[in-house]
Amino acid sequence: MIDGALPYLRCPNCGQPLHRRERALRCPLGHSFDMARQGYADLSAGRLPHVGDTAGMVADRETFLTAGHYDFIADALAGATRPGFVVDAGVGTGFYLARALDKMAENGLGLDVSKAALRRAARCHPRAAAVLADLWRPLPIVDAAASTILNVFAPRNGAEFRRILRPGGVLLVVTPAPDHLGELVETYGMIRVDPGKADRIRDSLEGFFTPEGTETRSRTLRLTAAEARTLIGMTPSARHGATAPEDDVTVTAKVDLSAYSPV
C-alpha cells in the first residue's frame, strides 16, 4: 500500500526521494525509516511531543463511523475531492480518505501521530498509504503533490498545506459548527466548541489560501445509549469529565465544510 504513495514522499531529514527496501524506506543519503508490520511508515524523524488519540478513542471512532452516523460528512468530502493524489492530514482511522478514494482511481496518503489510528488507516483502502508524521512539522511530502487535502477535525499547517498542494488543488476543512452535538454538550458535559475557532482557522490559513466558500451540513442522529457513549468516547471530552447517557438520545451533528484554493 505504501508503494502507490512513494513518488510523493520525501525523506524528512534531507528531502531526497524515498524507495522501499523490504520493510524500510530509504533515501539516497542513507537515511532509513522503518515500516510497522501493520503497514504504516514512520517518517516522524524524531521524538514526537504528543501521541494523538488513544487506542480506546480510535476503537470508539471506528465503531461510530462504521455505523454510518457521519456518512453525510464523508459523502460531502468525497463529492468535493478533485482527481489526483489525496492527502488526509489527521487521517484517524482512514474513514474519510477511503470514501474519497472510492470515488476515483487515484492513490491517497493519511498522516497522523496516533499509531493506534494509523494501524487502521493503513488498511482502510487498497490505494491508501499511512505515515506517522506531525502536522506541525515539515511534512514528508514533495512540493505540489496533492490535488486535494482533507482536514477533518484536525490541526492545520497553512504553510505546509500550501507547499504540498498543487496549483488548481483544493483544501477541504471540516470543523464543528458552534452548536455541534449541542444536546450532549448541555446535558453530559462535553467540551464546547471554542467560540474563537473560526478566527483561529482564518489566521492559520491567511496568506496561503483563499476561501472558496463554506457549507453547513447537519444530521439528526437518534442514538442508543451505547452509541452515544461511543460518540463521547471518541472525542477529547472522554478525558475531560464528560458523563455518559443511560438512555437513548437524539443529537444534532452539525459541521462546517470549507473549501480553500491556494494563493
C-alpha positions as CSV (number, residue, x, y, z in Angstrom):
1,M,0.0,0.0,0.0
2,I,2.9,2.4,0.6
3,D,4.2,1.9,-2.9
4,G,1.5,4.0,-4.5
5,A,2.5,7.0,-2.4
6,L,6.2,6.6,-2.8
7,P,6.5,9.0,-5.7
8,Y,5.0,11.7,-3.5
9,L,7.1,11.1,-0.4
10,R,10.4,12.6,0.6
11,C,13.0,12.0,3.3
12,P,12.1,14.1,6.4
13,N,15.8,14.6,7.1
14,C,17.2,15.7,3.8
15,G,14.2,16.0,1.4
16,Q,15.6,13.3,-1.0
17,P,13.2,10.8,-2.7
18,L,12.4,7.6,-0.9
19,H,12.4,4.0,-2.1
20,R,11.3,0.8,-0.3
21,R,13.6,-2.0,0.6
22,E,11.6,-4.8,2.3
23,R,10.2,-3.2,5.5
24,A,12.0,0.1,5.4
25,L,12.0,3.3,3.4
26,R,15.4,4.6,2.4
27,C,16.8,7.7,0.7
28,P,20.0,8.1,-1.4
29,L,21.8,9.6,1.5
30,G,21.3,6.6,3.7
31,H,18.5,7.7,6.0
32,S,16.3,4.8,6.8
33,F,12.7,4.6,8.2
34,D,11.0,1.5,9.5
35,M,7.6,0.3,8.4
36,A,5.4,-1.2,11.1
37,R,4.1,-4.7,10.5
38,Q,0.6,-3.1,10.3
39,G,1.7,-1.3,7.1
40,Y,2.3,2.3,8.1
41,A,5.7,4.1,7.7
42,D,7.3,6.1,10.5
43,L,8.5,9.4,8.9
44,S,8.4,11.4,12.1
45,A,12.2,11.8,12.1
46,G,12.5,12.3,15.8
47,R,10.6,12.2,19.0
48,L,7.0,13.4,18.8
49,P,5.8,15.9,21.5
50,H,2.4,14.1,21.6
51,V,0.9,10.8,20.7
52,G,-2.5,11.7,19.4
53,D,-5.7,9.6,20.0
54,T,-5.6,6.7,22.3
55,A,-6.4,3.1,21.3
56,G,-9.7,3.4,23.1
57,M,-10.7,6.6,21.3
58,V,-9.7,5.1,18.0
59,A,-11.8,2.0,18.6
60,D,-14.8,4.1,19.5
61,R,-14.3,6.2,16.4
62,E,-14.1,3.1,14.2
63,T,-17.3,1.7,15.7
64,F,-19.2,5.0,15.4
65,L,-18.1,5.8,11.9
66,T,-18.7,2.3,10.6
67,A,-22.3,2.6,11.8
68,G,-22.8,5.4,9.2
69,H,-23.6,8.2,11.6
70,Y,-21.1,10.6,9.8
71,D,-21.7,9.4,6.3
72,F,-23.1,12.8,5.4
73,I,-19.7,14.3,6.1
74,A,-17.8,11.6,4.2
75,D,-20.1,11.9,1.2
76,A,-19.7,15.7,1.1
77,L,-15.9,15.4,1.2
78,A,-15.9,12.8,-1.5
79,G,-18.1,14.9,-3.7
80,A,-15.7,17.8,-3.4
81,T,-12.4,15.9,-3.9
82,R,-10.5,16.6,-7.1
83,P,-8.9,13.9,-9.2
84,G,-5.3,13.2,-8.3
85,F,-3.3,12.3,-5.2
86,V,-5.3,12.9,-2.0
87,V,-3.7,13.7,1.4
88,D,-5.7,13.3,4.6
89,A,-4.0,15.5,7.2
90,G,-5.1,14.0,10.5
91,V,-6.4,10.8,8.9
92,G,-7.6,9.0,12.1
93,T,-9.0,5.6,11.1
94,G,-9.0,6.5,7.4
95,F,-12.8,6.6,7.1
96,Y,-12.9,9.9,5.1
97,L,-9.9,9.1,3.0
98,A,-11.4,5.7,2.0
99,R,-14.7,7.3,1.0
100,A,-12.8,9.9,-1.2
101,L,-10.7,7.2,-2.9
102,D,-13.9,5.2,-3.6
103,K,-14.9,8.0,-6.0
104,M,-11.7,7.8,-8.1
105,A,-8.9,5.6,-9.3
106,E,-6.1,7.5,-7.6
107,N,-3.8,7.0,-4.6
108,G,-4.1,8.6,-1.2
109,L,-2.0,9.2,1.9
110,G,-3.1,9.6,5.5
111,L,-0.9,11.4,8.1
112,D,-1.4,11.1,11.8
113,V,0.6,11.0,15.1
114,S,-1.6,8.3,16.6
115,K,-0.1,4.8,16.0
116,A,-3.4,3.3,17.0
117,A,-5.2,5.3,14.3
118,L,-2.5,4.5,11.7
119,R,-2.9,0.8,12.2
120,R,-6.4,1.1,10.9
121,A,-5.7,3.8,8.3
122,A,-3.0,1.7,6.7
123,R,-5.7,-0.9,5.7
124,C,-8.6,1.4,5.1
125,H,-8.4,1.2,1.3
126,P,-6.3,-0.7,-1.2
127,R,-4.9,2.5,-2.6
128,A,-4.3,4.3,0.7
129,A,-0.9,4.6,2.5
130,A,-0.4,5.8,6.0
131,V,2.5,7.7,7.5
132,L,3.4,8.7,11.1
133,A,4.1,12.4,10.9
134,D,3.4,15.5,13.0
135,L,1.3,18.1,11.1
136,W,3.1,20.9,12.9
137,R,6.4,20.0,11.4
138,P,7.6,20.0,7.7
139,L,5.6,17.2,6.0
140,P,7.5,14.3,4.3
141,I,5.7,15.1,1.0
142,V,7.2,16.6,-2.1
143,D,6.1,20.1,-3.3
144,A,2.8,20.3,-5.2
145,A,2.0,16.6,-4.8
146,A,-1.7,16.7,-3.7
147,S,-4.8,17.6,-5.7
148,T,-6.8,17.6,-2.5
149,I,-6.0,17.9,1.1
150,L,-8.7,16.7,3.6
151,N,-8.5,18.1,7.1
152,V,-11.3,16.8,9.3
153,F,-11.4,17.9,13.0
154,A,-7.6,18.2,12.8
155,P,-4.8,20.8,13.2
156,R,-4.0,22.9,10.2
157,N,-0.5,23.9,9.0
158,G,-1.1,26.6,6.4
159,A,2.4,26.9,5.1
160,E,3.0,23.2,4.6
161,F,-0.5,22.6,3.2
162,R,0.2,25.3,0.7
163,R,3.6,23.8,-0.2
164,I,2.2,20.3,-0.9
165,L,-0.9,21.4,-2.7
166,R,-0.6,21.6,-6.5
167,P,-2.0,24.6,-8.5
168,G,-5.7,24.1,-9.0
169,G,-5.9,21.9,-5.9
170,V,-8.3,22.3,-3.0
171,L,-8.0,22.2,0.7
172,L,-11.2,20.8,2.4
173,V,-11.6,21.7,6.1
174,V,-14.3,20.2,8.3
175,T,-14.9,21.9,11.7
176,P,-17.7,21.6,14.2
177,A,-20.3,24.2,14.0
178,P,-20.9,26.2,17.2
179,D,-23.9,24.0,18.2
180,H,-22.4,20.7,17.0
181,L,-23.7,17.9,19.4
182,G,-25.3,20.6,21.5
183,E,-27.6,18.2,23.3
184,L,-24.7,16.2,24.6
185,V,-22.8,19.3,25.5
186,E,-25.6,20.7,27.6
187,T,-26.6,17.6,29.4
188,Y,-23.4,15.4,29.6
189,G,-20.6,18.0,29.9
190,M,-18.9,17.5,26.5
191,I,-16.3,20.2,25.6
192,R,-17.9,23.2,23.9
193,V,-16.7,24.4,20.5
194,D,-14.3,27.2,21.1
195,P,-16.1,30.5,20.1
196,G,-12.8,31.7,18.6
197,K,-12.3,28.7,16.4
198,A,-13.3,30.4,13.1
199,D,-10.8,33.2,13.8
200,R,-8.0,30.7,14.5
201,I,-8.7,28.8,11.3
202,R,-8.6,32.1,9.3
203,D,-5.3,33.1,10.9
204,S,-3.7,29.7,10.3
205,L,-4.5,29.8,6.6
206,E,-4.3,33.5,5.8
207,G,-1.6,34.3,3.2
208,F,-1.6,30.8,2.0
209,F,-5.2,30.1,0.9
210,T,-8.2,31.9,-0.4
211,P,-11.6,30.9,0.9
212,E,-13.9,29.5,-1.8
213,G,-16.9,29.1,0.4
214,T,-18.4,27.3,3.4
215,E,-21.4,24.9,3.6
216,T,-23.0,23.9,6.9
217,R,-24.1,20.2,6.9
218,S,-26.2,18.7,9.6
219,R,-28.0,15.5,10.5
220,T,-30.3,14.5,13.4
221,L,-28.9,11.3,15.0
222,R,-31.0,9.1,17.0
223,L,-28.6,7.1,19.1
224,T,-28.9,4.3,21.6
225,A,-27.2,4.9,24.9
226,A,-24.3,2.7,23.8
227,E,-23.9,4.7,20.6
228,A,-23.9,7.9,22.5
229,R,-21.2,6.6,24.8
230,T,-19.2,5.6,21.9
231,L,-19.6,9.1,20.4
232,I,-18.4,10.7,23.6
233,G,-15.6,8.2,23.9
234,M,-14.1,9.0,20.5
235,T,-13.6,12.7,21.4
236,P,-11.4,14.6,23.9
237,S,-14.4,15.0,26.1
238,A,-13.9,11.5,27.3
239,R,-10.7,12.7,29.0
240,H,-12.3,15.8,30.5
241,G,-15.1,14.5,32.7
242,A,-18.0,14.1,30.3
243,T,-20.6,11.7,31.7
244,A,-22.4,9.0,29.6
245,P,-26.1,8.7,28.8
246,E,-28.0,5.8,30.2
247,D,-31.0,6.1,27.8
248,D,-31.4,6.7,24.0
249,V,-30.7,10.3,22.9
250,T,-31.4,12.5,19.9
251,V,-28.4,14.6,18.9
252,T,-27.8,17.2,16.2
253,A,-24.5,16.8,14.3
254,K,-23.6,20.0,12.5
255,V,-20.3,20.8,10.8
256,D,-18.9,23.5,8.5
257,L,-17.2,22.2,5.3
258,S,-15.0,25.0,3.9
259,A,-13.1,24.9,0.6
260,Y,-9.9,26.8,0.1
261,S,-7.8,27.4,-3.1
262,P,-4.0,28.0,-2.9
263,V,-2.8,31.6,-3.2
